[in-house]
Amino acid sequence: MIFSTQTLSAGWDGTTQGQKQPPGVYVWQVQAIMDGDIQVTKQGTVTLVR
């Protein structure tokens, strides 16, 4: 894992532990518990370009 947050408006800035990450395709996954204790999992990719 290179980025984790519990804040909806937070986003990854392309760094990990202060180090710029190389360009490439990164996989993301989010898990959320909605009203009524319904668990939702979504996944996809993001392309980092420098």
PQR file of N, CA, C, O and H, with PARSE charges and radii, in Angstrom:
ATOM      1  N   MET A   1       0.854  -1.171   0.000 -0.4000 1.5000
ATOM      2  CA  MET A   1       0.000   0.000   0.000 -0.0000 2.0000
ATOM      3  C   MET A   1       0.901   1.236   0.000  0.5500 1.7000
ATOM      4  O   MET A   1       1.837   1.341   0.792 -0.5500 1.4000
ATOM      5  N   ILE A   2       0.597   2.163  -0.903 -0.4000 1.5000
ATOM      6  CA  ILE A   2       1.400   3.382  -0.960 -0.0000 2.0000
ATOM      7  C   ILE A   2       0.629   4.622  -0.534  0.5500 1.7000
ATOM      8  O   ILE A   2       1.228   5.681  -0.345 -0.5500 1.4000
ATOM      9  H   ILE A   2      -0.164   2.078  -1.546  0.4000 1.0000
ATOM     10  N   PHE A   3      -0.696   4.512  -0.377 -0.4000 1.5000
ATOM     11  CA  PHE A   3      -1.509   5.641   0.062 -0.0000 2.0000
ATOM     12  C   PHE A   3      -2.783   5.122   0.709  0.5500 1.7000
ATOM     13  O   PHE A   3      -3.420   4.194   0.211 -0.5500 1.4000
ATOM     14  H   PHE A   3      -1.183   3.652  -0.530  0.4000 1.0000
ATOM     15  N   SER A   4      -3.134   5.731   1.811 -0.4000 1.5000
ATOM     16  CA  SER A   4      -4.361   5.372   2.510 -0.0000 2.0000
ATOM     17  C   SER A   4      -4.931   6.625   3.158  0.5500 1.7000
ATOM     18  O   SER A   4      -4.174   7.463   3.648 -0.5500 1.4000
ATOM     19  H   SER A   4      -2.616   6.486   2.215  0.4000 1.0000
ATOM     20  N   THR A   5      -6.243   6.766   3.170 -0.4000 1.5000
ATOM     21  CA  THR A   5      -6.887   7.898   3.822 -0.0000 2.0000
ATOM     22  C   THR A   5      -8.293   7.515   4.260  0.5500 1.7000
ATOM     23  O   THR A   5      -8.899   6.586   3.725 -0.5500 1.4000
ATOM     24  H   THR A   5      -6.858   6.085   2.772  0.4000 1.0000
ATOM     25  N   GLN A   6      -8.787   8.235   5.224 -0.4000 1.5000
ATOM     26  CA  GLN A   6     -10.188   8.104   5.613 -0.0000 2.0000
ATOM     27  C   GLN A   6     -10.927   9.407   5.343  0.5500 1.7000
ATOM     28  O   GLN A   6     -12.075   9.576   5.755 -0.5500 1.4000
ATOM     29  H   GLN A   6      -8.295   8.989   5.659  0.4000 1.0000
ATOM     30  N   THR A   7     -10.260  10.330   4.646 -0.4000 1.5000
ATOM     31  CA  THR A   7     -10.828  11.628   4.305 -0.0000 2.0000
ATOM     32  C   THR A   7     -11.258  11.627   2.843  0.5500 1.7000
ATOM     33  O   THR A   7     -10.431  11.412   1.956 -0.5500 1.4000
ATOM     34  H   THR A   7      -9.328  10.193   4.311  0.4000 1.0000
ATOM     35  N   LEU A   8     -12.513  11.859   2.589 -0.4000 1.5000
ATOM     36  CA  LEU A   8     -13.068  11.780   1.248 -0.0000 2.0000
ATOM     37  C   LEU A   8     -12.378  12.717   0.266  0.5500 1.7000
ATOM     38  O   LEU A   8     -12.195  12.355  -0.896 -0.5500 1.4000
ATOM     39  H   LEU A   8     -13.184  12.034   3.309  0.4000 1.0000
ATOM     40  N   SER A   9     -11.994  13.905   0.700 -0.4000 1.5000
ATOM     41  CA  SER A   9     -11.409  14.891  -0.214 -0.0000 2.0000
ATOM     42  C   SER A   9      -9.896  14.734  -0.400  0.5500 1.7000
ATOM     43  O   SER A   9      -9.309  15.452  -1.210 -0.5500 1.4000
ATOM     44  H   SER A   9     -12.143  14.200   1.644  0.4000 1.0000
ATOM     45  N   ALA A  10      -9.258  13.827   0.317 -0.4000 1.5000
ATOM     46  CA  ALA A  10      -7.811  13.637   0.195 -0.0000 2.0000
ATOM     47  C   ALA A  10      -7.487  12.828  -1.053  0.5500 1.7000
ATOM     48  O   ALA A  10      -8.223  11.911  -1.421 -0.5500 1.4000
ATOM     49  H   ALA A  10      -9.735  13.243   0.974  0.4000 1.0000
ATOM     50  N   GLY A  11      -6.392  13.171  -1.693 -0.4000 1.5000
ATOM     51  CA  GLY A  11      -5.967  12.441  -2.884 -0.0000 2.0000
ATOM     52  C   GLY A  11      -4.474  12.170  -2.844  0.5500 1.7000
ATOM     53  O   GLY A  11      -3.741  12.827  -2.103 -0.5500 1.4000
ATOM     54  H   GLY A  11      -5.795  13.916  -1.395  0.4000 1.0000
ATOM     55  N   TRP A  12      -4.022  11.218  -3.624 -0.4000 1.5000
ATOM     56  CA  TRP A  12      -2.608  10.848  -3.682 -0.0000 2.0000
ATOM     57  C   TRP A  12      -1.847  11.886  -4.481  0.5500 1.7000
ATOM     58  O   TRP A  12      -2.289  12.276  -5.562 -0.5500 1.4000
ATOM     59  H   TRP A  12      -4.617  10.684  -4.225  0.4000 1.0000
ATOM     60  N   ASP A  13      -0.710  12.341  -3.972 -0.4000 1.5000
ATOM     61  CA  ASP A  13       0.092  13.355  -4.660 -0.0000 2.0000
ATOM     62  C   ASP A  13       1.238  12.773  -5.481  0.5500 1.7000
ATOM     63  O   ASP A  13       2.092  13.520  -5.958 -0.5500 1.4000
ATOM     64  H   ASP A  13      -0.351  12.024  -3.094  0.4000 1.0000
ATOM     65  N   GLY A  14       1.271  11.461  -5.652 -0.4000 1.5000
ATOM     66  CA  GLY A  14       2.304  10.826  -6.467 -0.0000 2.0000
ATOM     67  C   GLY A  14       3.591  10.536  -5.720  0.5500 1.7000
ATOM     68  O   GLY A  14       4.603  10.186  -6.327 -0.5500 1.4000
ATOM     69  H   GLY A  14       0.577  10.854  -5.264  0.4000 1.0000
ATOM     70  N   THR A  15       3.552  10.683  -4.386 -0.4000 1.5000
ATOM     71  CA  THR A  15       4.741  10.385  -3.586 -0.0000 2.0000
ATOM     72  C   THR A  15       4.423   9.314  -2.553  0.5500 1.7000
ATOM     73  O   THR A  15       3.269   9.094  -2.187 -0.5500 1.4000
ATOM     74  H   THR A  15       2.729  10.967  -3.893  0.4000 1.0000
ATOM     75  N   THR A  16       5.479   8.658  -2.097 -0.4000 1.5000
ATOM     76  CA  THR A  16       5.383   7.715  -0.988 -0.0000 2.0000
ATOM     77  C   THR A  16       6.543   7.991  -0.046  0.5500 1.7000
ATOM     78  O   THR A  16       7.705   7.946  -0.450 -0.5500 1.4000
ATOM     79  H   THR A  16       6.417   8.837  -2.395  0.4000 1.0000
ATOM     80  N   GLN A  17       6.230   8.272   1.193 -0.4000 1.5000
ATOM     81  CA  GLN A  17       7.229   8.620   2.208 -0.0000 2.0000
ATOM     82  C   GLN A  17       8.145   9.735   1.713  0.5500 1.7000
ATOM     83  O   GLN A  17       9.354   9.705   1.939 -0.5500 1.4000
ATOM     84  H   GLN A  17       5.286   8.309   1.521  0.4000 1.0000
ATOM     85  N   GLY A  18       7.550  10.728   1.029 -0.4000 1.5000
ATOM     86  CA  GLY A  18       8.286  11.881   0.541 -0.0000 2.0000
ATOM     87  C   GLY A  18       9.065  11.662  -0.744  0.5500 1.7000
ATOM     88  O   GLY A  18       9.703  12.592  -1.237 -0.5500 1.4000
ATOM     89  H   GLY A  18       6.567  10.753   0.845  0.4000 1.0000
ATOM     90  N   GLN A  19       9.029  10.457  -1.300 -0.4000 1.5000
ATOM     91  CA  GLN A  19       9.753  10.138  -2.528 -0.0000 2.0000
ATOM     92  C   GLN A  19       8.787  10.131  -3.717  0.5500 1.7000
ATOM     93  O   GLN A  19       7.726   9.509  -3.660 -0.5500 1.4000
ATOM     94  H   GLN A  19       8.511   9.702  -0.900  0.4000 1.0000
ATOM     95  N   LYS A  20       9.166  10.835  -4.802 -0.4000 1.5000
ATOM     96  CA  LYS A  20       8.349  10.793  -6.016 -0.0000 2.0000
ATOM     97  C   LYS A  20       8.350   9.376  -6.568  0.5500 1.7000
ATOM     98  O   LYS A  20       9.398   8.739  -6.671 -0.5500 1.4000
ATOM     99  H   LYS A  20      10.027  11.341  -4.848  0.4000 1.0000
ATOM    100  N   GLN A  21       7.178   8.895  -6.916 -0.4000 1.5000
ATOM    101  CA  GLN A  21       7.061   7.558  -7.481 -0.0000 2.0000
ATOM    102  C   GLN A  21       7.218   7.618  -8.994  0.5500 1.7000
ATOM    103  O   GLN A  21       6.904   8.633  -9.616 -0.5500 1.4000
ATOM    104  H   GLN A  21       6.326   9.413  -6.832  0.4000 1.0000
ATOM    105  N   PRO A  22       7.707   6.526  -9.588 -0.5600 1.5000
ATOM    106  CA  PRO A  22       7.940   6.537 -11.032  0.2800 2.0000
ATOM    107  C   PRO A  22       6.620   6.562 -11.808  0.5500 1.7000
ATOM    108  O   PRO A  22       5.593   6.086 -11.325 -0.5500 1.4000
ATOM    109  N   PRO A  23       6.666   7.125 -13.017 -0.5600 1.5000
ATOM    110  CA  PRO A  23       5.479   7.092 -13.861  0.2800 2.0000
ATOM    111  C   PRO A  23       5.044   5.647 -14.103  0.5500 1.7000
ATOM    112  O   PRO A  23       5.873   4.739 -14.153 -0.5500 1.4000
ATOM    113  N   GLY A  24       3.771   5.452 -14.246 -0.4000 1.5000
ATOM    114  CA  GLY A  24       3.258   4.117 -14.513 -0.0000 2.0000
ATOM    115  C   GLY A  24       1.792   4.024 -14.179  0.5500 1.7000
ATOM    116  O   GLY A  24       1.150   5.016 -13.833 -0.5500 1.4000
ATOM    117  H   GLY A  24       3.097   6.189 -14.205  0.4000 1.0000
ATOM    118  N   VAL A  25       1.274   2.823 -14.285 -0.4000 1.5000
ATOM    119  CA  VAL A  25      -0.125   2.547 -13.974 -0.0000 2.0000
ATOM    120  C   VAL A  25      -0.185   1.928 -12.587  0.5500 1.7000
ATOM    121  O   VAL A  25       0.480   0.930 -12.308 -0.5500 1.4000
ATOM    122  H   VAL A  25       1.795   2.018 -14.566  0.4000 1.0000
ATOM    123  N   TYR A  26      -0.987   2.532 -11.727 -0.4000 1.5000
ATOM    124  CA  TYR A  26      -1.138   2.071 -10.351 -0.0000 2.0000
ATOM    125  C   TYR A  26      -2.570   1.579 -10.144  0.5500 1.7000
ATOM    126  O   TYR A  26      -3.519   2.165 -10.663 -0.5500 1.4000
ATOM    127  H   TYR A  26      -1.527   3.342 -11.954  0.4000 1.0000
ATOM    128  N   VAL A  27      -2.710   0.522  -9.399 -0.4000 1.5000
ATOM    129  CA  VAL A  27      -4.018  -0.065  -9.098 -0.0000 2.0000
ATOM    130  C   VAL A  27      -4.540   0.539  -7.799  0.5500 1.7000
ATOM    131  O   VAL A  27      -3.785   0.690  -6.839 -0.5500 1.4000
ATOM    132  H   VAL A  27      -1.938   0.046  -8.977  0.4000 1.0000
ATOM    133  N   TRP A  28      -5.822   0.883  -7.763 -0.4000 1.5000
ATOM    134  CA  TRP A  28      -6.427   1.384  -6.535 -0.0000 2.0000
ATOM    135  C   TRP A  28      -7.627   0.523  -6.157  0.5500 1.7000
ATOM    136  O   TRP A  28      -8.259  -0.111  -7.001 -0.5500 1.4000
ATOM    137  H   TRP A  28      -6.435   0.760  -8.543  0.4000 1.0000
ATOM    138  N   GLN A  29      -7.914   0.523  -4.868 -0.4000 1.5000
ATOM    139  CA  GLN A  29      -9.089  -0.180  -4.353 -0.0000 2.0000
ATOM    140  C   GLN A  29      -9.628   0.608  -3.177  0.5500 1.7000
ATOM    141  O   GLN A  29      -8.867   1.089  -2.337 -0.5500 1.4000
ATOM    142  H   GLN A  29      -7.401   1.038  -4.182  0.4000 1.0000
ATOM    143  N   VAL A  30     -10.938   0.736  -3.121 -0.4000 1.5000
ATOM    144  CA  VAL A  30     -11.578   1.415  -1.998 -0.0000 2.0000
ATOM    145  C   VAL A  30     -12.623   0.484  -1.411  0.5500 1.7000
ATOM    146  O   VAL A  30     -13.354  -0.196  -2.131 -0.5500 1.4000
ATOM    147  H   VAL A  30     -11.556   0.345  -3.804  0.4000 1.0000
ATOM    148  N   GLN A  31     -12.677   0.469  -0.090 -0.4000 1.5000
ATOM    149  CA  GLN A  31     -13.692  -0.296   0.626 -0.0000 2.0000
ATOM    150  C   GLN A  31     -14.443   0.683   1.517  0.5500 1.7000
ATOM    151  O   GLN A  31     -13.829   1.469   2.238 -0.5500 1.4000
ATOM    152  H   GLN A  31     -12.083   1.021   0.495  0.4000 1.0000
ATOM    153  N   ALA A  32     -15.758   0.636   1.469 -0.4000 1.5000
ATOM    154  CA  ALA A  32     -16.576   1.552   2.259 -0.0000 2.0000
ATOM    155  C   ALA A  32     -17.743   0.802   2.870  0.5500 1.7000
ATOM    156  O   ALA A  32     -18.249  -0.165   2.302 -0.5500 1.4000
ATOM    157  H   ALA A  32     -16.257  -0.003   0.884  0.4000 1.0000
ATOM    158  N   ILE A  33     -18.156   1.262   4.030 -0.4000 1.5000
ATOM    159  CA  ILE A  33     -19.359   0.731   4.662 -0.0000 2.0000
ATOM    160  C   ILE A  33     -20.408   1.834   4.598  0.5500 1.7000
ATOM    161  O   ILE A  33     -20.239   2.914   5.163 -0.5500 1.4000
ATOM    162  H   ILE A  33     -17.744   2.048   4.491  0.4000 1.0000
ATOM    163  N   MET A  34     -21.482   1.536   3.902 -0.4000 1.5000
ATOM    164  CA  MET A  34     -22.546   2.500   3.655 -0.0000 2.0000
ATOM    165  C   MET A  34     -23.606   2.387   4.756  0.5500 1.7000
ATOM    166  O   MET A  34     -23.535   1.525   5.631 -0.5500 1.4000
ATOM    167  H   MET A  34     -21.619   0.659   3.442  0.4000 1.0000
ATOM    168  N   ASP A  35     -24.589   3.289   4.677 -0.4000 1.5000
ATOM    169  CA  ASP A  35     -25.719   3.202   5.593 -0.0000 2.0000
ATOM    170  C   ASP A  35     -26.351   1.821   5.493  0.5500 1.7000
ATOM    171  O   ASP A  35     -26.456   1.260   4.403 -0.5500 1.4000
ATOM    172  H   ASP A  35     -24.646   3.989   3.966  0.4000 1.0000
ATOM    173  N   GLY A  36     -26.760   1.290   6.600 -0.4000 1.5000
ATOM    174  CA  GLY A  36     -27.362  -0.035   6.617 -0.0000 2.0000
ATOM    175  C   GLY A  36     -26.316  -1.137   6.633  0.5500 1.7000
ATOM    176  O   GLY A  36     -26.631  -2.293   6.349 -0.5500 1.4000
ATOM    177  H   GLY A  36     -26.675   1.746   7.486  0.4000 1.0000
ATOM    178  N   ASP A  37     -25.065  -0.791   6.963 -0.4000 1.5000
ATOM    179  CA  ASP A  37     -23.959  -1.756   7.045 -0.0000 2.0000
ATOM    180  C   ASP A  37     -23.708  -2.500   5.735  0.5500 1.7000
ATOM    181  O   ASP A  37     -23.290  -3.657   5.748 -0.5500 1.4000
ATOM    182  H   ASP A  37     -24.809   0.148   7.194  0.4000 1.0000
ATOM    183  N   ILE A  38     -23.959  -1.844   4.614 -0.4000 1.5000
ATOM    184  CA  ILE A  38     -23.686  -2.440   3.302 -0.0000 2.0000
ATOM    185  C   ILE A  38     -22.240  -2.131   2.937  0.5500 1.7000
ATOM    186  O   ILE A  38     -21.848  -0.966   2.870 -0.5500 1.4000
ATOM    187  H   ILE A  38     -24.298  -0.903   4.603  0.4000 1.0000
ATOM    188  N   GLN A  39     -21.443  -3.177   2.699 -0.4000 1.5000
ATOM    189  CA  GLN A  39     -20.047  -3.003   2.330 -0.0000 2.0000
ATOM    190  C   GLN A  39     -19.912  -2.916   0.814  0.5500 1.7000
ATOM    191  O   GLN A  39     -20.451  -3.748   0.084 -0.5500 1.4000
ATOM    192  H   GLN A  39     -21.761  -4.124   2.753  0.4000 1.0000
ATOM    193  N   VAL A  40     -19.189  -1.902   0.350 -0.4000 1.5000
ATOM    194  CA  VAL A  40     -18.975  -1.677  -1.080 -0.0000 2.0000
ATOM    195  C   VAL A  40     -17.474  -1.696  -1.348  0.5500 1.7000
ATOM    196  O   VAL A  40     -16.706  -1.071  -0.617 -0.5500 1.4000
ATOM    197  H   VAL A  40     -18.752  -1.226   0.943  0.4000 1.0000
ATOM    198  N   THR A  41     -17.056  -2.407  -2.387 -0.4000 1.5000
ATOM    199  CA  THR A  41     -15.657  -2.444  -2.810 -0.0000 2.0000
ATOM    200  C   THR A  41     -15.586  -2.044  -4.279  0.5500 1.7000
ATOM    201  O   THR A  41     -16.294  -2.604  -5.116 -0.5500 1.4000
ATOM    202  H   THR A  41     -17.681  -2.914  -2.980  0.4000 1.0000
ATOM    203  N   LYS A  42     -14.737  -1.085  -4.584 -0.4000 1.5000
ATOM    204  CA  LYS A  42     -14.519  -0.635  -5.965 -0.0000 2.0000
ATOM    205  C   LYS A  42     -13.023  -0.681  -6.228  0.5500 1.7000
ATOM    206  O   LYS A  42     -12.218  -0.546  -5.306 -0.5500 1.4000
ATOM    207  H   LYS A  42     -14.162  -0.631  -3.904  0.4000 1.0000
ATOM    208  N   GLN A  43     -12.651  -0.874  -7.495 -0.4000 1.5000
ATOM    209  CA  GLN A  43     -11.242  -0.885  -7.850 -0.0000 2.0000
ATOM    210  C   GLN A  43     -11.058  -0.349  -9.260  0.5500 1.7000
ATOM    211  O   GLN A  43     -11.997  -0.309 -10.055 -0.5500 1.4000
ATOM    212  H   GLN A  43     -13.305  -0.984  -8.244  0.4000 1.0000
ATOM    213  N   GLY A  44      -9.833   0.062  -9.552 -0.4000 1.5000
ATOM    214  CA  GLY A  44      -9.534   0.601 -10.874 -0.0000 2.0000
ATOM    215  C   GLY A  44      -8.052   0.919 -10.973  0.5500 1.7000
ATOM    216  O   GLY A  44      -7.247   0.397 -10.202 -0.5500 1.4000
ATOM    217  H   GLY A  44      -9.071   0.030  -8.906  0.4000 1.0000
ATOM    218  N   THR A  45      -7.697   1.765 -11.912 -0.4000 1.5000
ATOM    219  CA  THR A  45      -6.309   2.142 -12.108 -0.0000 2.0000
ATOM    220  C   THR A  45      -6.192   3.652 -12.246  0.5500 1.7000
ATOM    221  O   THR A  45      -7.155   4.336 -12.591 -0.5500 1.4000
ATOM    222  H   THR A  45      -8.351   2.189 -12.539  0.4000 1.0000
ATOM    223  N   VAL A  46      -5.003   4.155 -11.972 -0.4000 1.5000
ATOM    224  CA  VAL A  46      -4.680   5.563 -12.203 -0.0000 2.0000
ATOM    225  C   VAL A  46      -3.305   5.566 -12.875  0.5500 1.7000
ATOM    226  O   VAL A  46      -2.421   4.797 -12.498 -0.5500 1.4000
ATOM    227  H   VAL A  46      -4.221   3.599 -11.692  0.4000 1.0000
ATOM    228  N   THR A  47      -3.134   6.428 -13.864 -0.4000 1.5000
ATOM    229  CA  THR A  47      -1.868   6.527 -14.578 -0.0000 2.0000
ATOM    230  C   THR A  47      -1.133   7.767 -14.087  0.5500 1.7000
ATOM    231  O   THR A  47      -1.643   8.883 -14.189 -0.5500 1.4000
ATOM    232  H   THR A  47      -3.852   7.052 -14.171  0.4000 1.0000
ATOM    233  N   LEU A  48       0.069   7.564 -13.554 -0.4000 1.5000
ATOM    234  CA  LEU A  48       0.898   8.659 -13.073 -0.0000 2.0000
ATOM    235  C   LEU A  48       1.851   9.071 -14.187  0.5500 1.7000
ATOM    236  O   LEU A  48       2.641   8.263 -14.675 -0.5500 1.4000
ATOM    237  H   LEU A  48       0.483   6.657 -13.471  0.4000 1.0000
ATOM    238  N   VAL A  49       1.768  10.348 -14.585 -0.4000 1.5000
ATOM    239  CA  VAL A  49       2.606  10.890 -15.658 -0.0000 2.0000
ATOM    240  C   VAL A  49       3.426  12.029 -15.060  0.5500 1.7000
ATOM    241  O   VAL A  49       2.874  12.899 -14.388 -0.5500 1.4000
ATOM    242  H   VAL A  49       1.126  11.004 -14.189  0.4000 1.0000
ATOM    243  N   ARG A  50       4.701  12.033 -15.291 -0.4000 1.5000
ATOM    244  CA  ARG A  50       5.563  13.122 -14.812 -0.0000 2.0000
ATOM    245  C   ARG A  50       6.124  13.887 -15.965  0.5500 1.7000
ATOM    246  O   ARG A  50       6.874  14.843 -15.766 -0.5500 1.4000
ATOM    247  H   ARG A  50       5.150  11.326 -15.838  0.4000 1.0000
TER
END
